[in-house]
Structures are given as structure tokens and as C-alpha cells.
Amino acid sequence: MANWLEWLSKAINALNEWVGRAVSWLTAVLVVLVCFDVVARYLFSSTAAWVMELEWHLFALIFLLGAGYAFRHDRHVRVDLFYAGFSSRDKALVDFFGALLFLIPWCVLIVYASYDYALISFKIKEISPDPGGLPARYAIKFAITVGAVLLLLQGIASLIDSALLLAGLKQPDGDENLTDTNKI
């Protein structure tokens, strides 16, 4: 059972690693797009609705699809008053109950609510209300669901890793313990 759980955790980690690295390229695309928009706006007094919408769509994709990657590498926001001083076992305990009581239920709620939200948008073929805006607004709405699923999966991987560590079936040392703040 422990081998299967460890395999599942590694598979989830690999998925979020791949998605995070792929999504990171959207940052470069966003920078180029913003530079283009600034030049067009200030030199030619021209801009288009689709450019501004594409900017916030790209930012949303970076944020939403990169959340699981950020969590995997402990780059998420955390109020860290005591956690940094905890032992590996205490950190695993906090991570276990944090994932079980807060992260996983919250992600399930977001997946549930956002899927219906995006599905309704898809069914009505929602487009931008702005003239010249982007079509297929449902695509960015489905990104909310996909991002929440990726974060949910990473929360499950964190729960598995914490449980294995607490059960003594995993060592806190090495690359597998990416939630240890001393490794940042």
C-alpha cells in the first residue's frame, strides 16, 4: 500500500512539475504582449480590447495553473510564525491536517462550483462583452476548474507524503521533502 501511495504522490508531483514548467513560458509571452500593448498605446495611441483581455487571461492561466507547482515547491503564501522552527515530524503533522481539513475541502468546493460556472458559459457560448474582445470566455472559466484540480492533486500528494512520514515509511531528507522551508 505504501509503495502505491508513494508512486501516486510521485506521479502527481511529476504532473504539477510538468504543468508548472510549461505554464512558466506564459510569463515570457505575457511580458512581450504587455510591451507590445504599451508601445501601441503610447506611440500610436492605439490599443485593442482583445490585447487587454489576453493579458489578464494569460495572468490568470499563470496563477491558476501554476498554483499546484507553487505549492509543490513551497512557494505559496504561508503565515509562518512557528512552522519554520518545527521538527520534520511536526511539520508533517501540520501539513497533514492542513491539507485534510482546509486545502482539500476548499479545492473540492472550488472544483464543484467552478465546473458548473464554466459549463453554463460553454453552453451559452459566452464571448467577451467588449467589441473586439476574445471569443470563448468559457475556456478561461474552465481554467479555474483545471487549476483547482491541479492544486487538489498536489494537496493529496502532500497529504500522502505527510502520512508516510508520520508513519515512519518515508524519510524527511532528500528531494521528496519539498515542503521543508530550510531547503528554499
Contacts in CASP RR format, 6 or more apart in sequence:
PFRMAT RR
TARGET T0000
AUTHOR 0000-0000-0000
METHOD contacts of the structure
MODEL  1
MANWLEWLSKAINALNEWVGRAVSWLTAVLVVLVCFDVVARYLFSSTAAW
VMELEWHLFALIFLLGAGYAFRHDRHVRVDLFYAGFSSRDKALVDFFGAL
LFLIPWCVLIVYASYDYALISFKIKEISPDPGGLPARYAIKFAITVGAVL
LLLQGIASLIDSALLLAGLKQPDGDENLTDTNKI
2 164 0 8 1.000
2 167 0 8 1.000
2 169 0 8 1.000
5 160 0 8 1.000
5 163 0 8 1.000
5 164 0 8 1.000
6 160 0 8 1.000
6 164 0 8 1.000
6 169 0 8 1.000
6 170 0 8 1.000
8 156 0 8 1.000
8 157 0 8 1.000
8 160 0 8 1.000
9 156 0 8 1.000
9 157 0 8 1.000
9 160 0 8 1.000
9 161 0 8 1.000
9 164 0 8 1.000
12 153 0 8 1.000
12 154 0 8 1.000
12 156 0 8 1.000
12 157 0 8 1.000
13 72 0 8 1.000
13 154 0 8 1.000
13 157 0 8 1.000
13 178 0 8 1.000
15 150 0 8 1.000
15 153 0 8 1.000
16 66 0 8 1.000
16 68 0 8 1.000
16 69 0 8 1.000
16 71 0 8 1.000
16 72 0 8 1.000
16 150 0 8 1.000
16 153 0 8 1.000
16 154 0 8 1.000
16 157 0 8 1.000
17 69 0 8 1.000
17 72 0 8 1.000
19 65 0 8 1.000
19 66 0 8 1.000
19 68 0 8 1.000
19 69 0 8 1.000
19 150 0 8 1.000
20 65 0 8 1.000
20 66 0 8 1.000
20 68 0 8 1.000
20 69 0 8 1.000
21 69 0 8 1.000
23 61 0 8 1.000
23 62 0 8 1.000
23 65 0 8 1.000
23 66 0 8 1.000
23 69 0 8 1.000
24 62 0 8 1.000
26 58 0 8 1.000
26 61 0 8 1.000
26 62 0 8 1.000
27 62 0 8 1.000
29 58 0 8 1.000
30 55 0 8 1.000
30 58 0 8 1.000
30 59 0 8 1.000
30 62 0 8 1.000
33 51 0 8 1.000
33 54 0 8 1.000
33 55 0 8 1.000
33 58 0 8 1.000
34 55 0 8 1.000
36 51 0 8 1.000
37 47 0 8 1.000
37 51 0 8 1.000
37 52 0 8 1.000
37 55 0 8 1.000
40 46 0 8 1.000
40 47 0 8 1.000
40 51 0 8 1.000
41 47 0 8 1.000
48 132 0 8 1.000
48 133 0 8 1.000
49 128 0 8 1.000
49 130 0 8 1.000
49 131 0 8 1.000
49 132 0 8 1.000
49 133 0 8 1.000
50 128 0 8 1.000
50 132 0 8 1.000
50 133 0 8 1.000
50 134 0 8 1.000
53 128 0 8 1.000
53 130 0 8 1.000
53 133 0 8 1.000
53 134 0 8 1.000
54 134 0 8 1.000
57 134 0 8 1.000
57 140 0 8 1.000
60 140 0 8 1.000
60 143 0 8 1.000
61 140 0 8 1.000
61 143 0 8 1.000
64 143 0 8 1.000
64 144 0 8 1.000
64 146 0 8 1.000
64 147 0 8 1.000
64 148 0 8 1.000
65 143 0 8 1.000
65 146 0 8 1.000
65 147 0 8 1.000
65 150 0 8 1.000
66 147 0 8 1.000
66 150 0 8 1.000
67 76 0 8 1.000
67 147 0 8 1.000
67 150 0 8 1.000
67 151 0 8 1.000
67 154 0 8 1.000
68 147 0 8 1.000
68 150 0 8 1.000
68 151 0 8 1.000
68 153 0 8 1.000
68 154 0 8 1.000
69 150 0 8 1.000
69 154 0 8 1.000
70 76 0 8 1.000
71 151 0 8 1.000
71 154 0 8 1.000
71 155 0 8 1.000
71 158 0 8 1.000
72 154 0 8 1.000
72 157 0 8 1.000
72 178 0 8 1.000
73 178 0 8 1.000
74 178 0 8 1.000
74 179 0 8 1.000
74 180 0 8 1.000
74 181 0 8 1.000
74 183 0 8 1.000
74 184 0 8 1.000
80 181 0 8 1.000
83 91 0 8 1.000
83 94 0 8 1.000
83 181 0 8 1.000
84 181 0 8 1.000
84 182 0 8 1.000
86 94 0 8 1.000
88 165 0 8 1.000
88 172 0 8 1.000
88 177 0 8 1.000
88 180 0 8 1.000
89 165 0 8 1.000
89 166 0 8 1.000
89 172 0 8 1.000
91 179 0 8 1.000
91 180 0 8 1.000
92 161 0 8 1.000
92 162 0 8 1.000
92 165 0 8 1.000
92 166 0 8 1.000
92 172 0 8 1.000
93 162 0 8 1.000
93 166 0 8 1.000
95 158 0 8 1.000
95 159 0 8 1.000
95 161 0 8 1.000
95 162 0 8 1.000
95 179 0 8 1.000
96 159 0 8 1.000
96 162 0 8 1.000
96 163 0 8 1.000
96 166 0 8 1.000
99 155 0 8 1.000
99 156 0 8 1.000
99 158 0 8 1.000
99 159 0 8 1.000
99 162 0 8 1.000
100 159 0 8 1.000
103 151 0 8 1.000
103 152 0 8 1.000
103 155 0 8 1.000
103 158 0 8 1.000
104 152 0 8 1.000
104 155 0 8 1.000
104 156 0 8 1.000
104 159 0 8 1.000
107 148 0 8 1.000
107 149 0 8 1.000
107 151 0 8 1.000
107 152 0 8 1.000
107 155 0 8 1.000
108 152 0 8 1.000
110 144 0 8 1.000
110 145 0 8 1.000
110 148 0 8 1.000
111 145 0 8 1.000
111 148 0 8 1.000
111 149 0 8 1.000
111 152 0 8 1.000
114 141 0 8 1.000
114 144 0 8 1.000
114 145 0 8 1.000
114 148 0 8 1.000
115 145 0 8 1.000
117 141 0 8 1.000
117 144 0 8 1.000
118 138 0 8 1.000
118 141 0 8 1.000
118 142 0 8 1.000
118 144 0 8 1.000
118 145 0 8 1.000
119 138 0 8 1.000
121 137 0 8 1.000
121 138 0 8 1.000
121 141 0 8 1.000
122 138 0 8 1.000
122 141 0 8 1.000
122 142 0 8 1.000
125 136 0 8 1.000
125 138 0 8 1.000
126 136 0 8 1.000
126 137 0 8 1.000
126 138 0 8 1.000
126 141 0 8 1.000
127 133 0 8 1.000
127 134 0 8 1.000
127 135 0 8 1.000
127 136 0 8 1.000
127 137 0 8 1.000
128 134 0 8 1.000
128 135 0 8 1.000
128 137 0 8 1.000
158 179 0 8 1.000
161 170 0 8 1.000
161 176 0 8 1.000
161 177 0 8 1.000
161 179 0 8 1.000
164 170 0 8 1.000
165 171 0 8 1.000
165 172 0 8 1.000
165 177 0 8 1.000
170 176 0 8 1.000
171 177 0 8 1.000
172 180 0 8 1.000
177 183 0 8 1.000
END
